[in-house]
Amino acid sequence: MSLCSGNSSIFYNKTLGVVAEYEREYYGEAGKSTYRILKSIDPIIYSCYFTLFEYYVALSLYGRTASDLNKLSYNFVHNLGSIYDLTEEGIYRGVNY
């Protein structure tokens, strides 16, 4: 998503520059800047569309994982070491509070 918002902010900043060029009546530079802006719209649309597609894929994977007991048990067993370490740290901090 950062790519989408980064491209959008660059687009916004460039449009402010074009508006200033038209206000100062620098039509030659404003025309070139307008062309560059129109040329940069495609990557912005593509990156934002692709970001939404990635979120859809990620959420569908999370949904399938949450509904599959085998995957949930595997993830739980796979993370038992971290769970043990965090529980031990929590108890240690709780006792020495």
Number of C-alpha atoms within 10 A of each C-alpha: 13 10 14 18 13 13 18 19 13 13 17 12 11 15 16 10 14 20 14 12 17 14 11 10 11 12 13 11 13 20 14 11 18 17 11 13 17 10 10 15 13 10 14 19 14 11 19 18 13 15 16 13 12 13 12 12 12 12 12 12 12 11 11 12 14 12 11 10 11 11 13 13 11 11 12 13 11 11 11 12 11 11 13 11 11 12 12 12 12 12 12 11 10 9 8 7 6
